[in-house]
Amino acid sequence: MKHFVIYISLVTTLFFSSCGNNRLNVNVANVSIPEVTIDRLDQDIFKMDTANIEVATKKLEKKYGHFYSGFIIGILNNGGLRDSSYSYRIKKFISDRDMRQAYSDCQKIYPTTDTLQTQFTEAFKYFTHYFPNRKLPKVVTMMSGFNRDIILLDSTLAIGLEMYLGDNNLFYKMLDLPHYKKMFMNKQAIMPDAIRSWMINEFPYMMNATDFLSDITYMGKIMYLTDALLPDVNDTLKLKYSQKQIEYCTQNEFNIWSYFAAQKLLYTTDQAEIMKYTADGPFTSALSKESAPRIGYWIGLQIIKQYMNNNPDITLQQLMKETNAQQILTKAKYKPKK
């Protein structure tokens, strides 16, 4: 079986907005999906019988399948289950003072996963409505040692709970994380982060070019699709924007698009230039400190929204299969109002 890991780090974030998307107002009450359960790998590891690691490991392998070995190797950076140092390293992780405190914090904030289970059930219904022939991932919670927030591995979507303890958590201060990151490291951000990561894994980059327009159009598709799965989640959470930043984008959409055109950015393949308008940060450095971050992706979302609104016969499945950004732009007839 082929195994892979795709994750969204705290450095790479994507964004959405659901305003005015009537096409996404669908009723999924009668959509049938398998019962959603969330296994607690965080609890299972910290409750391991360290006096008999071999037996405990076999139980975890049976419960989590190939995901467990991938987690040990790729997330905890352990040499693997058959490595001679495995037992020593897993014991060290479990007994580490900071990890035990972080685990304690996680259990206080997330004593159960009932809320997450309800939220994933709803999102999975939307996904099944739009993509009835695609499989749903398993969901687990974990502790990654502050290495990952969300990962997808072996058809399993895993949530690093210690990355969602609230912006005032002592560990985030110790790690000296900037405010623009900490403000979205809370339980409300889990679903947007998880669904976003899953959609990138489910629909990897397949555009027929690597220019700026293709990049922001692809992200626009991911953002629109994620919005479709989380129609009731606040835009500030999905965008990872403050309300003031959302207002900046809305008020300056015409000026931003005109700037892109004047700078001849749409067809550049210069990745350093593209990153100026798509990289994470407190704002878009190429514009001003008053701007919202990742402004290129926000424009990509507006293009996709107009494309879908102007072409009501195009389904979400067809949208995700379209690889020609220029064709999308043309059919969108995207012209922001001055």
Secondary structure as GFF3:
##gff-version 3
##sequence-region A 1 338
A	DSSP	beta_strand	5	8	.	.	.	ID=ss1
A	DSSP	three_ten_helix	22	24	.	.	.	ID=ss2
A	DSSP	beta_strand	38	40	.	.	.	ID=ss3
A	DSSP	alpha_helix	41	46	.	.	.	ID=ss4
A	DSSP	three_ten_helix	50	52	.	.	.	ID=ss5
A	DSSP	alpha_helix	53	64	.	.	.	ID=ss6
A	DSSP	alpha_helix	66	74	.	.	.	ID=ss7
A	DSSP	alpha_helix	86	95	.	.	.	ID=ss8
A	DSSP	alpha_helix	97	109	.	.	.	ID=ss9
A	DSSP	alpha_helix	114	130	.	.	.	ID=ss10
A	DSSP	beta_strand	138	142	.	.	.	ID=ss11
A	DSSP	beta_strand	150	153	.	.	.	ID=ss12
A	DSSP	beta_strand	156	160	.	.	.	ID=ss13
A	DSSP	three_ten_helix	161	163	.	.	.	ID=ss14
A	DSSP	alpha_helix	170	174	.	.	.	ID=ss15
A	DSSP	alpha_helix	179	182	.	.	.	ID=ss16
A	DSSP	three_ten_helix	187	189	.	.	.	ID=ss17
A	DSSP	alpha_helix	190	202	.	.	.	ID=ss18
A	DSSP	alpha_helix	212	229	.	.	.	ID=ss19
A	DSSP	alpha_helix	235	239	.	.	.	ID=ss20
A	DSSP	alpha_helix	243	251	.	.	.	ID=ss21
A	DSSP	alpha_helix	253	262	.	.	.	ID=ss22
A	DSSP	alpha_helix	271	278	.	.	.	ID=ss23
A	DSSP	alpha_helix	295	310	.	.	.	ID=ss24
A	DSSP	alpha_helix	316	321	.	.	.	ID=ss25
A	DSSP	alpha_helix	325	332	.	.	.	ID=ss26
###
